[in-house]
Amino acid sequence: MGKALIWRVVLRGLARPLITRLAVACAFFLGIILVAPPISAQGVYELQINGEIEPILAEYIVNGIDAANRQNADLILITIDTPGGLDSSMRDIIAAILHSRVPVVTYVNPSGSRAASAGFFILISADVAAMSPGTDTGAASPLLELGGSPVKVDDTLERKIMNEATAYLRSYAARRGRNVSLAVTAVTDAKAFSETEALKGNLVNLIAPNTQELLAQLNGRAITRLDGSQQTIHLSNPVVTLHLMSGREKFLDRVVQPDVFFILLIIGVLGLYVEFTHPGLVAPGVIGGISLILALFAMHLLPVNFAGLILIVLALVLFVLEAKYPTHGVLGVGGAISMLLGALMLIHSPITGGGVHPGVALAVTIPVALIAIFLMRLVLRSMHWKRTTGAEQLIGAVGEVTEPLESAGTKGMVLIHGELWRAAASEPIGKGAQVRVNKIQGLTLFVEPVRAETPVH
């Protein structure tokens, strides 16, 4: 009991100073909170639309909007510089914008940028639309493509596509307070607008030279949400967070670039070609297979021109023919020209005008032509070479008998190329005699004695 009492007294003595210090610390921090001015730092989530609008970019924008909503950001800022893109990807982005709890601002930036075609639809779908000086938007007429080339359709189908596109535009443009009749002309008449024309025509709300000025103009601005409710944007001390693509999105975004797609396609075909002509190397087959699968993935998303694919296949055929039937380079040069033209025609979009860069096409074509012709010639020559490995190399070889072949058909042992083989002969052959291999049956060599040639006088 005495010891317990002593420990209780000691613990009380230690606890009282500790409690006192905690109370003083809490009072100190509470005083700072009550006396110090409030610090506000609103979160602005920035996303970027750069280049053609395709599924990977749409996935990045949709995921970014979802992340901003989960983190209760104060504003989502989407900067735009695009020539347009796929209708399905555009609609995915617009749907995410329209359903966002956080206000969304679209901003054509920097100067010299554009929000054309599908970019125009996205620009005016936001709560606030803004542009930088020296930018343009519009030219949003839908185009049908097949094999990377525009397709002419009959008048009925064209009206159907046009009416659906304008109805979709009107469905949200009116709710955003835009000039619907003027916006529709960007679709029906392919009209385009400068930033001042768009502002005067009530297609956009603001013109700002940079992000800082844009956020300053947005601070305290009242907006009408899609459901008709009113909301005021408070950005007295905004903190802008740039949401970048994930590693997966960056990788897939690079795969669908025309130059990368062309290189992957050629590496895939060349790798499988090397593996088939030189079985057992493994690495070329693995690399080629992976590259070809990635190329097929990109082909699913890109506007691939099938004429370009056919020219590339023709080029490979010409390379093989040049190796098999040497024509002093005529077929080889024809194959190189065919591959170069195929590369330039491989990817083409009337919306973007994008495709494989001529420098990349030339840098890939020449090495591939040389490698393909060289490897094919090696394969064709090897078909006429005498085997230098395996049991077949022993035909005609001379060896020494180490275990005599005493009678016809009796198996003995011979030493050939440093190896002992079971051997048989049609006549007795003594130990130490030189023999020549005539044929092989299983693991038995059939030999005959090497007879000294009688000189002719």
PEUR-V119367 format. One record per residue. PSI is psi in whole degrees, -180 to 180 (NA if undefined). OMEGA is omega in degrees with one decimal (NA if undefined). Layout:
PSI_OMEGA / PSI_OMEGA
This chain:
-39_-179.1 / -44_-179.7 / -41_179.7 / -40_179.5 / -42_-179.9 / -47_179.9 / -37_-179.5 / -41_179.5 / -42_-179.7 / -45_-179.2 / -39_177.7 / -38_179.9 / -34_178.1 / -35_-174.7 / -38_-175.7 / -48_177.0 / -36_-179.3 / -45_179.1 / -40_179.8 / -45_-179.7 / -40_178.7 / -40_179.7 / -41_178.7 / -42_-179.6 / -43_179.5 / -42_178.7 / -37_-179.6 / -50_-179.2 / -34_177.0 / -39_177.4 / -39_178.1 / -43_-178.9 / -40_-177.0 / -34_-174.4 / -42_-174.6 / 149_177.7 / 147_-179.3 / 142_177.9 / 120_-179.4 / 133_178.3 / 96_-177.6 / 145_-178.9 / 120_176.2 / 119_-178.6 / 116_-178.0 / 130_174.8 / 157_-175.3 / 130_171.6 / 102_179.3 / 126_178.8 / -169_-175.2 / 140_-179.1 / 113_-178.2 / 175_-172.1 / -37_-178.9 / -43_177.6 / -41_178.4 / -41_178.1 / -42_179.3 / -45_-178.7 / -46_-179.2 / -45_178.4 / -38_178.8 / -41_178.2 / -42_177.4 / -42_179.9 / -41_179.0 / -38_177.8 / -39_178.4 / -35_-178.4 / 6_177.9 / 48_176.7 / 159_179.7 / -25_-176.8 / 145_172.9 / 124_-179.2 / 120_178.9 / 110_175.8 / 141_-172.0 / 133_167.9 / 91_-173.5 / 145_173.1 / -6_-178.0 / -160_-179.8 / -153_-173.8 / 140_-179.2 / -43_-177.7 / -42_179.2 / -40_177.4 / -44_-178.1 / -34_176.2 / -43_-179.6 / -46_-178.2 / -40_178.5 / -42_178.6 / -38_178.8 / -46_-177.2 / -30_-178.2 / 1_-176.5 / 131_173.6 / -31_179.4 / 135_178.0 / 142_-177.8 / 134_176.4 / 126_174.5 / 142_-169.8 / 113_176.2 / 109_-171.2 / 147_2.0 / -170_178.3 / 139_-175.4 / -6_179.7 / 172_179.1 / 154_172.4 / 76_-174.7 / 159_174.3 / -117_-179.7 / -29_177.2 / -32_177.4 / -44_177.7 / -44_-178.5 / -40_-177.2 / -48_-173.5 / 2_179.0 / -12_-173.7 / 167_176.6 / -40_177.5 / 131_177.3 / 133_-177.2 / 157_179.0 / 153_173.8 / 158_173.5 / 142_179.1 / 28_177.3 / 169_179.4 / 165_179.5 / 170_178.8 / -147_-179.5 / 57_-169.6 / 25_178.0 / 132_-179.9 / 146_178.2 / 141_173.1 / 137_-179.9 / 148_172.4 / 119_-177.6 / 30_177.4 / 4_-178.4 / 145_179.6 / 145_-177.7 / 131_176.5 / 126_-179.4 / 166_-179.9 / 166_-173.1 / -38_-178.8 / -48_179.8 / -36_179.0 / -43_177.6 / -38_179.8 / -46_-180.0 / -44_-178.4 / -44_-179.5 / -39_179.3 / -41_-179.4 / -44_179.8 / -37_177.2 / -42_178.1 / -42_179.2 / -44_-179.3 / -30_-173.6 / -32_179.7 / -21_-178.8 / -40_179.4 / -41_-179.8 / -25_177.0 / -1_178.3 / 22_-179.6 / 166_174.3 / 95_-171.9 / -45_-177.3 / -39_178.3 / -38_179.3 / -37_-178.5 / -31_-180.0 / -23_176.0 / -23_179.1 / -50_-174.4 / -37_-176.6 / 5_-179.2 / 34_-179.9 / 147_176.6 / 155_-173.7 / 139_170.3 / 174_-177.8 / -37_179.4 / -39_177.3 / -39_179.3 / -37_179.5 / -46_179.5 / -33_-179.8 / 6_178.9 / 39_171.6 / -31_175.8 / 166_-175.2 / -29_-171.7 / 155_166.3 / 123_-178.3 / 138_-176.9 / -23_-178.3 / 174_-176.3 / -42_-178.9 / -45_179.2 / -37_178.3 / -48_-179.2 / -34_177.6 / -40_178.7 / -29_-179.5 / -25_-176.8 / 121_179.3 / 4_-178.3 / 134_177.1 / 133_-179.5 / 157_175.8 / 120_-178.9 / 173_-176.4 / -32_-179.5 / 4_178.1 / -8_-179.9 / 154_-179.9 / 142_179.4 / 143_178.8 / 132_179.9 / 124_178.5 / 113_-178.8 / 58_-178.9 / -32_-179.7 / 68_-172.3 / 141_173.9 / 113_-175.9 / 125_176.9 / 117_179.1 / 118_179.1 / 111_-177.6 / 165_175.9 / 148_173.7 / 168_179.0 / -41_178.3 / -46_-178.8 / -40_177.9 / -43_-179.0 / -49_-179.1 / -33_177.7 / -35_176.9 / -35_-178.6 / -36_-176.2 / 7_172.6 / 139_-175.7 / -44_-179.1 / -45_-178.9 / -40_178.5 / -45_-179.9 / -44_-179.9 / -43_178.6 / -40_179.8 / -46_-178.5 / -42_178.3 / -41_179.5 / -48_-179.5 / -44_-178.4 / -40_179.3 / -45_177.7 / -34_177.8 / -44_178.6 / -40_-179.1 / -40_179.9 / -35_-179.2 / -21_178.4 / 72_-176.2 / 142_176.8 / -12_178.7 / -29_174.2 / -58_-174.3 / -48_178.6 / -38_179.2 / -42_179.8 / -50_-179.5 / -43_179.5 / -41_179.8 / -45_179.2 / -44_-179.5 / -41_-178.8 / -37_177.5 / -43_177.1 / -38_178.3 / -39_177.9 / -36_175.9 / -47_179.3 / -36_-179.7 / -31_179.8 / -25_-175.5 / -27_-174.7 / 153_174.0 / 83_-174.9 / 132_176.9 / 118_-174.7 / -25_175.3 / -37_176.6 / -41_177.8 / -42_-179.4 / -40_178.7 / -37_179.0 / -42_176.9 / -42_177.6 / -39_179.1 / -43_179.6 / -39_177.3 / -43_179.6 / -36_177.4 / -42_179.4 / -43_179.5 / -36_177.5 / -37_179.5 / -35_-176.5 / -40_-180.0 / 83_-176.5 / 124_-178.9 / 30_-178.9 / 33_173.1 / -2_-177.1 / -51_178.7 / -35_178.3 / -45_177.7 / -41_176.7 / -40_177.6 / -40_179.0 / -43_178.6 / -41_179.3 / -43_179.4 / -39_179.9 / -47_178.4 / -39_178.3 / -39_178.8 / -43_-178.5 / -27_-179.8 / -7_-169.7 / -47_-179.0 / 123_176.5 / 130_177.0 / 126_177.3 / -17_178.1 / -47_-173.2 / -26_-174.3 / 10_-177.2 / 161_178.8 / -172_178.6 / 132_-179.5 / 137_-178.8 / -38_178.5 / -41_177.8 / -42_179.7 / -44_-179.1 / -41_-178.2 / -26_179.1 / -39_-173.1 / -49_-174.7 / -51_178.0 / -39_-179.2 / -41_178.8 / -47_-178.5 / -45_-178.1 / -45_-177.3 / -44_-179.8 / -42_-179.2 / -48_-178.3 / -40_-178.8 / -38_177.9 / -38_177.1 / -42_-179.4 / -45_-178.1 / -38_178.7 / -37_-177.9 / -23_178.6 / -22_-178.2 / -1_180.0 / 149_174.2 / 139_-179.7 / 136_179.6 / 7_178.5 / 161_178.1 / -177_-175.8 / -26_-176.6 / -25_-179.0 / -14_-176.8 / -15_178.9 / 123_-179.1 / -5_-179.6 / 152_-179.4 / 134_178.6 / -175_-177.4 / 137_179.7 / 124_177.9 / -21_175.9 / 116_-169.1 / 147_172.7 / 94_-167.2 / -31_-179.5 / 166_-177.8 / 130_179.0 / -12_178.5 / 132_-177.9 / 131_174.0 / -157_-178.8 / 141_174.9 / 152_178.9 / 116_-179.6 / 127_179.9 / 36_177.5 / 8_-179.2 / 146_177.5 / 131_179.6 / 146_172.1 / 132_-174.2 / 157_177.1 / 152_-179.6 / 162_-179.5 / -2_179.8 / 158_179.8 / 138_177.5 / 127_-176.7 / 167_179.0 / 139_179.0 / -8_-179.5 / 152_177.0 / 133_-179.1 / 158_178.2 / 139_-178.2 / 128_178.1 / -42_180.0 / 170_-179.0 / 134_177.0 / 107_-174.1 / -122_177.0 / 17_-179.4 / 131_177.0 / 135_173.5 / 120_-171.1 / 169_173.6 / 151_-179.3 / 145_174.6 / 114_-176.7 / 141_177.6 / 130_-180.0 / 133_179.5 / 124_-178.1 / 142_179.9 / 126_179.8 / NA_NA
